[in-house]
Each structure stands twice: as structure tokens, then as C-alpha cells.
């Protein structure tokens, strides 16, 4: 690696064949393994493990004590709270080794948030801008913009891109915080085009 437009704390260890984007910061006691690809402006907190061939998009934030195992992909702007848990084998045994082909892939789509101490079972997709409450256990796919929490996690509402809960009146909602507008179509929502000058941009 010749590009040093990123920061890695001296206590962290990077294997060979790791790519790290400009502006990314990797803090204390992390281990980034071979084949990992980390985007621009990511923030990797203390004691984080990034497994082989994991892909992180741009502006991903991973808080302390998180392991991102092989088969997990985090798209742009994903937030992983402290001590949340990913997995990649559905039926692990110490005595019986699982082959790589048995690993189940997990996809966290852009803008999604996973709260502290949540557990994500392998093989699920967490939709764009979805919000997983702290301590939840996610056992199935989460649709875009959905708020879920509990054990197992169940759908509890809708969330704006900015992270505020949406309140629908009939089929429409406007975020009181940022001004973004949404329309409900069956069991999904779409963001409506808006020329409202009061709408705050995503950071």
C-alpha cells in the first residue's frame, strides 16, 4: 500500500493486500485481514476485526468491539453500533468444520443503522436506510426505511433517511426534522421529489 491518505493507529495490524480509501481512520487494536476493501472516509473504532474479502463502502462508521466476518458487505453510509454482532454460519459446531461454501452472505444496504449490541443472523439483507434498534436480534430480511427492534426483531414503523421516525397521514409523511417527504405504496415507501428550500441535506 503506497497511499497514505488515511490513518491507522500504531496498535492496529493490517495484513497484506488490504485497500483503504482516502480519509479513512482506523483506531486502536484493530485487525484488517487480507483481501479486505475499505472505502473512503470510513471510521473504524477500537478493537474492530475486518475479515478476509469483506467490502465496506464509503463513509461507513463501525463503533468499538465489532467483528465484520467474511461474507458481510456494508454499503455506503452504514452505521454499526458498539458491540453489535455479525455471523456467517447458521449452524456452527466446534467439532464439525464448515466450508467457506456454507457461509451465508449478509448485505447491509446504504444508509442503514444497526444499534448497539444488536445481533444479525447470517444470510439476511438489511434494506436502504433501515434502522435496527439496540439489542435486537435480526433473523430475516429488513425492508428499506423500516424500523425494527426486539428479539426477534419485528417491524415497528418507518424511518427517514436522516434517522427520525416517520408518522404517516394516510399514504404520506414529511419528516419534521429534515423536511424530506415520503409516499407509501403497498408495503414500501418512496421518497418524493421536493423543491422545499427548508429540506436539510444529508451529511
Phi and psi in degrees as GROMACS dihedral restraints (atoms count N, CA, C in turn):
[ dihedral_restraints ]
;  ai    aj    ak    al  type     phi  dphi    fc
    3     4     5     6     1  -104.9    20    10
    4     5     6     7     1   -17.4    20    10
    6     7     8     9     1   -80.4    20    10
    7     8     9    10     1   116.5    20    10
    9    10    11    12     1  -112.0    20    10
   10    11    12    13     1    29.8    20    10
   12    13    14    15     1   -84.5    20    10
   13    14    15    16     1    33.2    20    10
   15    16    17    18     1  -143.6    20    10
   16    17    18    19     1   170.2    20    10
   18    19    20    21     1  -120.9    20    10
   19    20    21    22     1   132.1    20    10
   21    22    23    24     1  -128.2    20    10
   22    23    24    25     1   122.3    20    10
   24    25    26    27     1   -62.9    20    10
   25    26    27    28     1   143.0    20    10
   27    28    29    30     1   -58.0    20    10
   28    29    30    31     1   -22.7    20    10
   30    31    32    33     1   -79.7    20    10
   31    32    33    34     1    -9.3    20    10
   33    34    35    36     1   -91.6    20    10
   34    35    36    37     1   158.3    20    10
   36    37    38    39     1  -126.3    20    10
   37    38    39    40     1   128.2    20    10
   39    40    41    42     1  -112.7    20    10
   40    41    42    43     1   124.9    20    10
   42    43    44    45     1   -72.4    20    10
   43    44    45    46     1   174.6    20    10
   45    46    47    48     1   -67.7    20    10
   46    47    48    49     1   159.7    20    10
   48    49    50    51     1    58.6    20    10
   49    50    51    52     1    49.5    20    10
   51    52    53    54     1  -115.4    20    10
   52    53    54    55     1   135.5    20    10
   54    55    56    57     1  -114.0    20    10
   55    56    57    58     1   131.1    20    10
   57    58    59    60     1  -129.7    20    10
   58    59    60    61     1   129.7    20    10
   60    61    62    63     1   -78.7    20    10
   61    62    63    64     1   161.7    20    10
   63    64    65    66     1   -57.8    20    10
   64    65    66    67     1   136.7    20    10
   66    67    68    69     1    82.6    20    10
   67    68    69    70     1    -1.6    20    10
   69    70    71    72     1   -74.4    20    10
   70    71    72    73     1   145.3    20    10
   72    73    74    75     1  -125.4    20    10
   73    74    75    76     1   128.3    20    10
   75    76    77    78     1  -119.7    20    10
   76    77    78    79     1   118.1    20    10
   78    79    80    81     1   -93.6    20    10
   79    80    81    82     1  -159.0    20    10
   81    82    83    84     1   -62.0    20    10
   82    83    84    85     1   142.6    20    10
   84    85    86    87     1    60.2    20    10
   85    86    87    88     1    34.3    20    10
   87    88    89    90     1   -95.4    20    10
   88    89    90    91     1   157.2    20    10
   90    91    92    93     1  -132.5    20    10
   91    92    93    94     1   118.3    20    10
   93    94    95    96     1  -110.8    20    10
   94    95    96    97     1   119.5    20    10
   96    97    98    99     1   -97.0    20    10
   97    98    99   100     1   168.4    20    10
   99   100   101   102     1   -55.9    20    10
  100   101   102   103     1   139.0    20    10
  102   103   104   105     1    87.8    20    10
  103   104   105   106     1    -8.0    20    10
  105   106   107   108     1   -68.9    20    10
  106   107   108   109     1   142.4    20    10
  108   109   110   111     1  -126.7    20    10
  109   110   111   112     1   116.6    20    10
  111   112   113   114     1  -117.6    20    10
  112   113   114   115     1   129.7    20    10
  114   115   116   117     1   -76.3    20    10
  115   116   117   118     1  -167.0    20    10
  117   118   119   120     1   -81.1    20    10
  118   119   120   121     1   149.3    20    10
  120   121   122   123     1    55.8    20    10
  121   122   123   124     1    32.1    20    10
  123   124   125   126     1   -82.7    20    10
  124   125   126   127     1   155.4    20    10
  126   127   128   129     1  -125.5    20    10
  127   128   129   130     1   115.3    20    10
  129   130   131   132     1  -110.3    20    10
  130   131   132   133     1   113.2    20    10
  132   133   134   135     1   -75.6    20    10
  133   134   135   136     1  -174.2    20    10
  135   136   137   138     1   -67.1    20    10
  136   137   138   139     1   141.2    20    10
  138   139   140   141     1    60.5    20    10
  139   140   141   142     1    48.5    20    10
  141   142   143   144     1  -107.6    20    10
  142   143   144   145     1   137.6    20    10
  144   145   146   147     1  -113.5    20    10
  145   146   147   148     1   125.7    20    10
  147   148   149   150     1  -113.9    20    10
  148   149   150   151     1   115.1    20    10
  150   151   152   153     1   -78.7    20    10
  151   152   153   154     1   174.4    20    10
  153   154   155   156     1   -57.5    20    10
  154   155   156   157     1   135.4    20    10
  156   157   158   159     1    64.8    20    10
  157   158   159   160     1    12.4    20    10
  159   160   161   162     1   -68.3    20    10
  160   161   162   163     1   145.2    20    10
  162   163   164   165     1  -118.2    20    10
  163   164   165   166     1   124.2    20    10
  165   166   167   168     1  -115.6    20    10
  166   167   168   169     1   132.5    20    10
  168   169   170   171     1   -75.2    20    10
  169   170   171   172     1  -163.2    20    10
  171   172   173   174     1   -82.7    20    10
  172   173   174   175     1   148.3    20    10
  174   175   176   177     1    59.2    20    10
  175   176   177   178     1    33.5    20    10
  177   178   179   180     1   -81.6    20    10
  178   179   180   181     1   136.5    20    10
  180   181   182   183     1  -117.6    20    10
  181   182   183   184     1   120.0    20    10
  183   184   185   186     1  -118.7    20    10
  184   185   186   187     1   116.5    20    10
  186   187   188   189     1   -78.9    20    10
  187   188   189   190     1  -179.7    20    10
  189   190   191   192     1   -59.8    20    10
  190   191   192   193     1   148.4    20    10
  192   193   194   195     1    64.8    20    10
  193   194   195   196     1    46.5    20    10
  195   196   197   198     1  -121.6    20    10
  196   197   198   199     1   137.2    20    10
  198   199   200   201     1  -112.5    20    10
  199   200   201   202     1   124.0    20    10
  201   202   203   204     1  -105.9    20    10
  202   203   204   205     1   103.3    20    10
  204   205   206   207     1   -85.8    20    10
  205   206   207   208     1   163.6    20    10
  207   208   209   210     1   -54.8    20    10
  208   209   210   211     1   134.4    20    10
  210   211   212   213     1    99.8    20    10
  211   212   213   214     1    -6.8    20    10
  213   214   215   216     1   -97.2    20    10
  214   215   216   217     1   134.4    20    10
  216   217   218   219     1  -124.1    20    10
  217   218   219   220     1   129.7    20    10
  219   220   221   222     1  -114.1    20    10
  220   221   222   223     1   118.3    20    10
  222   223   224   225     1   -78.2    20    10
  223   224   225   226     1  -176.2    20    10
  225   226   227   228     1   -56.7    20    10
  226   227   228   229     1   143.9    20    10
  228   229   230   231     1    64.8    20    10
  229   230   231   232     1    23.6    20    10
  231   232   233   234     1   -80.1    20    10
  232   233   234   235     1   141.6    20    10
  234   235   236   237     1  -117.2    20    10
  235   236   237   238     1   126.2    20    10
  237   238   239   240     1  -115.4    20    10
  238   239   240   241     1   116.1    20    10
  240   241   242   243     1   -73.5    20    10
  241   242   243   244     1   167.9    20    10
  243   244   245   246     1   -56.8    20    10
  244   245   246   247     1   133.9    20    10
  246   247   248   249     1    61.8    20    10
  247   248   249   250     1    19.0    20    10
  249   250   251   252     1   -71.5    20    10
  250   251   252   253     1   161.4    20    10
  252   253   254   255     1  -128.2    20    10
  253   254   255   256     1   127.7    20    10
  255   256   257   258     1  -101.8    20    10
  256   257   258   259     1   161.7    20    10
  258   259   260   261     1  -140.0    20    10
  259   260   261   262     1   168.5    20    10
  261   262   263   264     1  -138.3    20    10
  262   263   264   265     1     1.3    20    10
  264   265   266   267     1  -127.8    20    10
  265   266   267   268     1   129.6    20    10
  267   268   269   270     1   -80.2    20    10
  268   269   270   271     1   -26.3    20    10
  270   271   272   273     1  -136.0    20    10
  271   272   273   274     1    63.1    20    10
  273   274   275   276     1   -68.9    20    10
  274   275   276   277     1   144.6    20    10
  276   277   278   279     1  -137.3    20    10
  277   278   279   280     1   141.9    20    10
  279   280   281   282     1   -68.6    20    10
  280   281   282   283     1   -38.8    20    10
  282   283   284   285     1   -77.2    20    10
  283   284   285   286     1   -29.1    20    10
  285   286   287   288     1  -113.1    20    10
  286   287   288   289     1   110.7    20    10
  288   289   290   291     1   -71.8    20    10
  289   290   291   292     1   138.1    20    10
  291   292   293   294     1   -98.1    20    10
  292   293   294   295     1   134.3    20    10
  294   295   296   297     1   -76.5    20    10
  295   296   297   298     1   158.4    20    10
  297   298   299   300     1   -57.3    20    10
  298   299   300   301     1   -34.1    20    10
  300   301   302   303     1   -64.7    20    10
  301   302   303   304     1   -15.7    20    10
  303   304   305   306     1   -89.4    20    10
  304   305   306   307     1    -9.3    20    10
  306   307   308   309     1   -65.8    20    10
  307   308   309   310     1   137.8    20    10
  309   310   311   312     1  -100.1    20    10
  310   311   312   313     1   131.9    20    10
  312   313   314   315     1   -81.0    20    10
  313   314   315   316     1   140.5    20    10
  315   316   317   318     1  -119.9    20    10
  316   317   318   319     1   131.7    20    10
  318   319   320   321     1  -121.5    20    10
  319   320   321   322     1   124.7    20    10
  321   322   323   324     1  -111.1    20    10
  322   323   324   325     1   113.8    20    10
  324   325   326   327     1   -84.0    20    10
  325   326   327   328     1   167.8    20    10
  327   328   329   330     1   -57.3    20    10
  328   329   330   331     1   139.9    20    10
  330   331   332   333     1    79.6    20    10
  331   332   333   334     1    -0.6    20    10
  333   334   335   336     1   -75.2    20    10
  334   335   336   337     1   152.0    20    10
  336   337   338   339     1  -120.6    20    10
  337   338   339   340     1   134.4    20    10
  339   340   341   342     1  -119.7    20    10
  340   341   342   343     1   118.7    20    10
  342   343   344   345     1   -73.7    20    10
  343   344   345   346     1   167.9    20    10
  345   346   347   348     1   -57.3    20    10
  346   347   348   349     1   138.5    20    10
  348   349   350   351     1    64.8    20    10
  349   350   351   352     1    10.3    20    10
  351   352   353   354     1   -71.6    20    10
  352   353   354   355     1   152.1    20    10
  354   355   356   357     1  -118.9    20    10
  355   356   357   358     1   128.7    20    10
  357   358   359   360     1  -112.4    20    10
  358   359   360   361     1   109.7    20    10
  360   361   362   363     1   -66.6    20    10
  361   362   363   364     1   146.6    20    10
  363   364   365   366     1   -67.3    20    10
  364   365   366   367     1   153.8    20    10
  366   367   368   369     1    93.3    20    10
  367   368   369   370     1     2.3    20    10
  369   370   371   372     1  -100.8    20    10
  370   371   372   373     1   162.1    20    10
  372   373   374   375     1  -117.4    20    10
  373   374   375   376     1   128.1    20    10
  375   376   377   378     1  -103.0    20    10
  376   377   378   379     1   119.6    20    10
  378   379   380   381     1   -72.1    20    10
  379   380   381   382     1   167.7    20    10
  381   382   383   384     1   -53.4    20    10
  382   383   384   385     1   129.0    20    10
  384   385   386   387     1    59.6    20    10
  385   386   387   388     1    16.6    20    10
  387   388   389   390     1   -67.1    20    10
  388   389   390   391     1   161.7    20    10
  390   391   392   393     1  -135.2    20    10
  391   392   393   394     1   117.2    20    10
  393   394   395   396     1  -102.5    20    10
  394   395   396   397     1   118.3    20    10
  396   397   398   399     1   -67.4    20    10
  397   398   399   400     1   155.1    20    10
  399   400   401   402     1   -57.9    20    10
  400   401   402   403     1   137.6    20    10
  402   403   404   405     1    77.1    20    10
  403   404   405   406     1     4.1    20    10
  405   406   407   408     1   -74.5    20    10
  406   407   408   409     1   157.3    20    10
  408   409   410   411     1  -118.8    20    10
  409   410   411   412     1   109.5    20    10
  411   412   413   414     1   -93.4    20    10
  412   413   414   415     1   118.3    20    10
  414   415   416   417     1  -113.8    20    10
  415   416   417   418     1    -5.3    20    10
  417   418   419   420     1  -150.3    20    10
  418   419   420   421     1   170.5    20    10
  420   421   422   423     1   -57.3    20    10
  421   422   423   424     1   145.6    20    10
  423   424   425   426     1  -114.0    20    10
  424   425   426   427     1   121.1    20    10
  426   427   428   429     1   -67.6    20    10
  427   428   429   430     1   160.7    20    10
  429   430   431   432     1   -55.6    20    10
  430   431   432   433     1   143.3    20    10
  432   433   434   435     1    66.1    20    10
  433   434   435   436     1     6.8    20    10
  435   436   437   438     1   -85.4    20    10
  436   437   438   439     1   142.0    20    10
  438   439   440   441     1   -95.9    20    10
  439   440   441   442     1   123.9    20    10
  441   442   443   444     1  -131.3    20    10
  442   443   444   445     1   147.5    20    10
  444   445   446   447     1  -161.8    20    10
  445   446   447   448     1   166.3    20    10
  447   448   449   450     1   110.7    20    10
  448   449   450   451     1   178.4    20    10
  450   451   452   453     1  -133.3    20    10
  451   452   453   454     1   102.6    20    10
  453   454   455   456     1   -73.2    20    10
  454   455   456   457     1   159.4    20    10
  456   457   458   459     1   -65.9    20    10
  457   458   459   460     1   133.5    20    10
  459   460   461   462     1  -124.7    20    10
  460   461   462   463     1   156.6    20    10
  462   463   464   465     1   -69.7    20    10
  463   464   465   466     1   129.2    20    10
  465   466   467   468     1  -122.4    20    10
  466   467   468   469     1    -8.2    20    10
  468   469   470   471     1   165.2    20    10
  469   470   471   472     1  -163.2    20    10
  471   472   473   474     1  -120.5    20    10
  472   473   474   475     1   150.3    20    10
  474   475   476   477     1  -127.2    20    10
  475   476   477   478     1   142.1    20    10
  477   478   479   480     1   -75.8    20    10
  478   479   480   481     1   160.5    20    10
  480   481   482   483     1   -55.1    20    10
  481   482   483   484     1   -31.7    20    10
  483   484   485   486     1   -81.3    20    10
  484   485   486   487     1    -8.0    20    10
  486   487   488   489     1   101.7    20    10
  487   488   489   490     1     7.7    20    10
  489   490   491   492     1   -98.3    20    10
  490   491   492   493     1   148.8    20    10
  492   493   494   495     1   -72.8    20    10
  493   494   495   496     1   138.3    20    10
  495   496   497   498     1   -94.7    20    10
  496   497   498   499     1   141.2    20    10
  498   499   500   501     1  -116.9    20    10
  499   500   501   502     1   114.0    20    10
  501   502   503   504     1   -87.0    20    10
  502   503   504   505     1   139.3    20    10
  504   505   506   507     1  -111.4    20    10
  505   506   507   508     1   109.4    20    10
  507   508   509   510     1    59.2    20    10
  508   509   510   511     1  -113.5    20    10
  510   511   512   513     1  -109.0    20    10
  511   512   513   514     1     9.7    20    10
  513   514   515   516     1  -130.8    20    10
  514   515   516   517     1   151.3    20    10
  516   517   518   519     1  -145.9    20    10
  517   518   519   520     1   148.1    20    10
  519   520   521   522     1  -128.8    20    10
  520   521   522   523     1   128.0    20    10
  522   523   524   525     1   -68.3    20    10
  523   524   525   526     1   126.2    20    10
  525   526   527   528     1   -70.9    20    10
  526   527   528   529     1   -19.7    20    10
  528   529   530   531     1   -88.0    20    10
  529   530   531   532     1   -49.4    20    10
  531   532   533   534     1  -111.7    20    10
  532   533   534   535     1   -14.0    20    10
  534   535   536   537     1    87.9    20    10
  535   536   537   538     1     0.0    20    10
  537   538   539   540     1   -67.3    20    10
  538   539   540   541     1   145.4    20    10
  540   541   542   543     1  -115.7    20    10
  541   542   543   544     1   145.4    20    10
  543   544   545   546     1  -134.6    20    10
  544   545   546   547     1   153.9    20    10
  546   547   548   549     1  -128.7    20    10
  547   548   549   550     1   135.9    20    10
  549   550   551   552     1   -92.6    20    10
  550   551   552   553     1   127.7    20    10
  552   553   554   555     1  -126.3    20    10
  553   554   555   556     1   107.3    20    10
  555   556   557   558     1    56.7    20    10
  556   557   558   559     1  -121.7    20    10
  558   559   560   561     1  -102.9    20    10
  559   560   561   562     1    24.4    20    10
  561   562   563   564     1  -138.9    20    10
  562   563   564   565     1   165.4    20    10
  564   565   566   567     1  -126.0    20    10
  565   566   567   568     1   154.7    20    10
  567   568   569   570     1  -124.7    20    10
  568   569   570   571     1   149.6    20    10
  570   571   572   573     1   -84.0    20    10
  571   572   573   574     1   128.3    20    10
  573   574   575   576     1   -83.2    20    10
  574   575   576   577     1   144.2    20    10
  576   577   578   579     1   -63.9    20    10
  577   578   579   580     1   139.9    20    10
  579   580   581   582     1  -140.9    20    10
  580   581   582   583     1   139.7    20    10
  582   583   584   585     1  -106.7    20    10
  583   584   585   586     1    15.1    20    10
  585   586   587   588     1   -66.4    20    10
  586   587   588   589     1   119.0    20    10
  588   589   590   591     1   -70.9    20    10
  589   590   591   592     1   -12.7    20    10
  591   592   593   594     1   -85.9    20    10
  592   593   594   595     1    -8.6    20    10
  594   595   596   597     1   -67.7    20    10
  595   596   597   598     1   128.1    20    10
  597   598   599   600     1   -85.6    20    10
  598   599   600   601     1   137.8    20    10
  600   601   602   603     1   -72.2    20    10
  601   602   603   604     1   154.6    20    10
  603   604   605   606     1   -66.6    20    10
  604   605   606   607     1   141.2    20    10
